Amino acid sequence: MSSDASALLPLEGVQGDAASLSDEQARFNRLLAQVQGLRARVEQWQAADLRLQRERLGVLMPLAQQAQEAERRLVLTIDQLLQNAAGAALKPAEQRRLTDALEQRLFALLNEDRMTRP
């Protein structure tokens, strides 16, 4: 539970010395202390999760950019191959496969660009 929820539900233990509290009141106080301890642990886990997400993004974003750049270079290489004289030496079936591969990679790059743009 977030700290916002704890602000909405301010729980306080039953006050008094241990001898004057009923068994139910003492049990309530123990359970309340457990809840507060668990809330603190949840907040620690959430903070750790946020740190790990930021670290992963710091590692993965540059790798994703490198992969996208390599994909762009591959598209340009296939395009040059198809346009150059070497492409004319390709069999029609090979040219179709390269053209299909080029189209698929271009669509994938366009979709990635749309997804990454704000």
Backbone bond lengths (Angstrom), bond angles and torsions (degrees), N, CA, C in turn:
res aa  C-N    CA-C-N  psi(-1)  N-CA   C-N-CA  omega(-1)  CA-C   N-CA-C  phi
1 M - - - 1.439 - - 1.516 107.97 -
2 S 1.321 117.09 139.46 1.456 119.67 -177.43 1.513 110.70 -77.11
3 S 1.316 114.87 166.21 1.451 118.78 179.52 1.518 110.72 -67.62
4 D 1.351 118.55 -22.45 1.455 121.13 175.42 1.527 109.99 -62.50
5 A 1.323 116.56 -42.19 1.457 120.67 -179.98 1.523 110.30 -65.80
6 S 1.316 117.52 -37.30 1.464 118.94 179.40 1.524 110.58 -68.48
7 A 1.332 117.48 -27.06 1.457 120.10 176.51 1.528 110.29 -71.13
8 L 1.325 116.40 -31.66 1.453 120.19 178.23 1.523 111.96 -75.91
9 L 1.313 116.40 -28.72 1.458 121.36 -177.24 1.526 110.09 -119.59
10 P 1.309 116.19 72.06 1.469 116.82 -179.87 1.523 109.94 -70.95
11 L 1.297 115.87 111.06 1.460 120.99 179.61 1.514 108.62 -104.65
12 E 1.283 114.49 133.48 1.452 119.11 177.29 1.517 108.07 -126.87
13 G 1.285 115.23 144.23 1.454 119.81 178.14 1.513 111.21 -70.32
14 V 1.282 113.37 161.52 1.462 119.36 177.15 1.526 107.09 -74.58
15 Q 1.328 115.41 129.09 1.458 120.49 -175.91 1.534 110.85 -86.47
16 G 1.285 114.81 154.05 1.464 120.97 177.40 1.514 109.29 137.64
17 D 1.304 116.73 165.87 1.464 118.38 178.04 1.522 108.88 -76.03
18 A 1.283 116.24 158.10 1.466 122.44 -173.74 1.526 111.91 -57.27
19 A 1.323 117.88 -32.27 1.469 120.71 -177.45 1.524 111.55 -72.64
20 S 1.347 117.04 -30.55 1.464 119.19 -175.83 1.528 112.89 -87.54
21 L 1.305 118.30 -10.83 1.467 120.62 -179.17 1.523 110.45 -82.66
22 S 1.321 115.18 141.23 1.462 118.94 175.34 1.527 108.64 -72.14
23 D 1.311 115.91 167.16 1.469 120.20 178.58 1.529 110.62 -59.01
24 E 1.338 115.79 -40.15 1.464 119.77 179.95 1.528 111.24 -66.21
25 Q 1.319 117.32 -39.97 1.457 120.77 179.61 1.531 110.81 -66.40
26 A 1.321 115.71 -42.15 1.466 119.83 178.69 1.524 110.20 -65.26
27 R 1.326 116.13 -41.11 1.472 119.95 178.48 1.527 109.91 -63.79
28 F 1.335 117.41 -41.61 1.454 121.81 177.42 1.527 110.01 -58.25
29 N 1.317 116.96 -45.63 1.469 120.56 -179.79 1.529 110.90 -62.05
30 R 1.346 116.60 -41.82 1.478 119.08 178.70 1.531 110.52 -63.83
31 L 1.330 116.24 -44.59 1.470 119.66 -179.91 1.523 111.05 -65.50
32 L 1.292 117.13 -38.44 1.462 120.95 177.31 1.523 110.93 -61.96
33 A 1.321 116.46 -42.58 1.469 120.03 177.40 1.530 110.26 -62.64
34 Q 1.330 117.11 -39.51 1.468 119.93 177.19 1.523 111.19 -63.33
35 V 1.319 117.18 -43.18 1.463 121.44 179.58 1.525 110.08 -61.28
36 Q 1.317 116.25 -44.71 1.462 119.44 -179.96 1.530 111.19 -64.11
37 G 1.331 116.22 -38.62 1.462 119.48 176.36 1.524 111.64 -64.90
38 L 1.320 116.53 -40.41 1.467 120.68 178.72 1.523 111.60 -67.20
39 R 1.322 116.62 -37.78 1.472 119.72 175.82 1.522 110.49 -59.86
40 A 1.317 115.75 -44.03 1.468 119.53 179.25 1.531 110.62 -62.11
41 R 1.329 117.15 -40.74 1.470 120.59 178.47 1.518 111.33 -64.93
42 V 1.325 117.66 -41.07 1.469 121.46 178.22 1.527 109.78 -61.48
43 E 1.311 117.37 -43.59 1.466 120.73 178.24 1.527 111.08 -62.03
44 Q 1.336 117.25 -39.05 1.470 120.32 176.69 1.517 110.72 -63.93
45 W 1.338 117.26 -43.39 1.466 121.18 178.44 1.523 110.73 -62.84
46 Q 1.314 117.59 -41.93 1.458 120.62 179.52 1.524 111.05 -63.75
47 A 1.320 117.09 -41.21 1.462 120.42 178.34 1.531 110.65 -65.27
48 A 1.328 116.63 -41.10 1.467 120.37 178.54 1.526 110.49 -65.65
49 D 1.329 117.18 -40.22 1.462 121.15 178.64 1.523 110.41 -62.02
50 L 1.311 117.62 -42.72 1.457 121.82 178.84 1.530 110.83 -62.38
51 R 1.333 116.36 -43.08 1.472 119.81 177.73 1.526 111.08 -61.20
52 L 1.347 116.62 -44.46 1.461 120.28 -179.75 1.522 111.65 -64.74
53 Q 1.310 117.58 -39.19 1.467 120.46 177.73 1.522 110.57 -61.25
54 R 1.315 116.20 -43.82 1.472 119.84 179.27 1.524 111.05 -64.06
55 E 1.331 117.03 -40.71 1.468 120.07 178.77 1.526 110.68 -64.18
56 R 1.346 116.81 -44.43 1.465 120.36 179.29 1.509 110.80 -60.79
57 L 1.338 117.01 -43.43 1.457 120.00 178.34 1.520 110.72 -62.34
58 G 1.314 116.75 -38.33 1.457 120.55 178.69 1.518 112.63 -62.54
59 V 1.313 117.02 -29.92 1.461 121.72 178.99 1.530 110.77 -88.72
60 L 1.324 116.41 -44.74 1.458 120.60 -172.35 1.523 113.75 -75.39
61 M 1.316 118.77 -34.83 1.460 120.23 -177.82 1.524 111.89 -61.46
62 P 1.330 119.97 -47.71 1.468 118.25 177.36 1.534 112.01 -61.96
63 L 1.334 117.19 -37.16 1.468 119.37 178.44 1.524 111.02 -65.98
64 A 1.311 117.05 -39.86 1.466 120.49 178.08 1.521 110.75 -64.93
65 Q 1.318 116.77 -38.59 1.465 120.24 177.29 1.523 110.75 -65.98
66 Q 1.329 117.43 -39.58 1.468 120.61 177.33 1.520 110.93 -64.46
67 A 1.325 116.73 -41.32 1.464 120.44 179.38 1.526 110.27 -64.97
68 Q 1.317 117.34 -40.77 1.460 120.60 179.22 1.525 110.49 -65.59
69 E 1.307 117.12 -40.07 1.465 120.57 178.16 1.528 110.90 -65.65
70 A 1.321 117.65 -40.47 1.469 120.57 176.84 1.525 110.46 -63.80
71 E 1.313 116.74 -38.51 1.472 120.95 177.40 1.526 110.29 -63.49
72 R 1.312 117.46 -40.89 1.475 120.94 177.53 1.529 111.16 -63.76
73 R 1.323 116.03 -42.47 1.479 118.70 177.82 1.524 111.19 -62.94
74 L 1.321 117.07 -38.71 1.465 121.10 178.05 1.523 110.58 -63.50
75 V 1.321 117.01 -41.92 1.466 121.02 177.71 1.524 109.89 -60.22
76 L 1.320 116.98 -45.99 1.468 120.07 179.61 1.522 111.77 -64.02
77 T 1.322 116.42 -38.02 1.468 120.39 179.18 1.528 110.53 -65.12
78 I 1.324 117.17 -44.96 1.469 120.42 178.45 1.522 109.93 -62.40
79 D 1.330 116.14 -42.58 1.466 120.29 179.01 1.524 111.03 -61.18
80 Q 1.324 117.31 -44.90 1.472 120.66 178.57 1.525 110.82 -63.16
81 L 1.305 116.72 -40.87 1.463 120.85 179.18 1.525 110.48 -60.24
82 L 1.306 116.39 -42.47 1.459 120.23 -179.72 1.529 112.06 -70.12
83 Q 1.332 117.49 -30.90 1.462 120.87 -177.52 1.526 113.46 -85.89
84 N 1.313 117.65 -28.51 1.467 121.19 -176.19 1.513 111.47 -74.99
85 A 1.318 114.34 170.94 1.462 120.32 177.95 1.523 110.52 -61.53
86 A 1.340 117.25 -30.56 1.460 119.89 178.73 1.523 109.92 -62.74
87 G 1.331 116.42 -32.15 1.452 119.83 177.95 1.512 112.01 -66.99
88 A 1.330 116.62 -29.56 1.463 119.91 178.88 1.518 110.96 -69.10
89 A 1.333 116.81 -24.91 1.460 120.47 179.73 1.527 111.64 -80.33
90 L 1.303 116.93 -7.44 1.460 120.19 179.29 1.523 109.91 -75.11
91 K 1.279 115.01 146.95 1.463 120.55 175.44 1.523 108.55 -69.30
92 P 1.315 117.81 154.60 1.471 120.46 -179.56 1.535 112.44 -56.51
93 A 1.311 117.68 -38.99 1.466 119.79 179.01 1.527 110.66 -64.91
94 E 1.321 117.83 -38.42 1.474 121.57 178.50 1.524 110.33 -67.13
95 Q 1.326 115.33 -41.11 1.469 119.07 178.12 1.535 110.50 -62.48
96 R 1.340 116.93 -41.55 1.469 120.29 178.23 1.525 110.84 -62.52
97 R 1.337 116.72 -43.51 1.471 119.44 179.40 1.520 111.79 -63.29
98 L 1.339 115.69 -42.67 1.471 118.72 177.88 1.525 111.05 -65.43
99 T 1.317 116.71 -40.29 1.466 120.69 178.63 1.529 110.24 -63.84
100 D 1.337 116.75 -42.78 1.464 120.22 177.31 1.530 111.07 -62.51
101 A 1.326 115.75 -44.01 1.469 119.94 178.87 1.521 110.54 -62.39
102 L 1.333 115.83 -41.46 1.460 120.35 179.06 1.529 110.80 -62.07
103 E 1.327 116.84 -45.04 1.464 120.34 179.37 1.524 111.23 -62.35
104 Q 1.317 117.13 -45.02 1.459 120.23 -179.35 1.523 111.31 -61.64
105 R 1.308 116.34 -43.84 1.468 119.90 -179.29 1.527 111.70 -67.91
106 L 1.332 116.50 -37.07 1.470 119.75 177.43 1.529 110.54 -64.32
107 F 1.327 117.19 -45.37 1.465 119.73 178.34 1.527 110.78 -61.61
108 A 1.311 116.78 -40.80 1.471 120.18 178.68 1.529 110.40 -62.77
109 L 1.327 116.97 -43.50 1.467 119.93 178.47 1.525 111.51 -64.42
110 L 1.316 116.84 -41.40 1.465 119.72 178.73 1.526 111.08 -62.97
111 N 1.314 116.85 -41.78 1.461 120.28 178.19 1.519 111.47 -65.04
112 E 1.332 117.05 -39.80 1.472 120.21 177.30 1.519 110.43 -62.28
113 D 1.348 116.44 -43.43 1.452 119.82 179.99 1.526 111.45 -61.87
114 R 1.335 116.53 -40.00 1.462 119.82 179.01 1.528 110.68 -64.76
115 M 1.343 116.50 -38.32 1.455 120.25 -177.72 1.519 113.00 -73.42
116 T 1.322 117.12 -29.51 1.468 120.00 -175.92 1.510 112.90 -92.28
117 R 1.329 117.87 -13.39 1.474 120.14 178.74 1.518 110.05 -78.67
118 P 1.340 115.03 142.91 1.476 118.31 178.63 1.518 111.80 -71.49
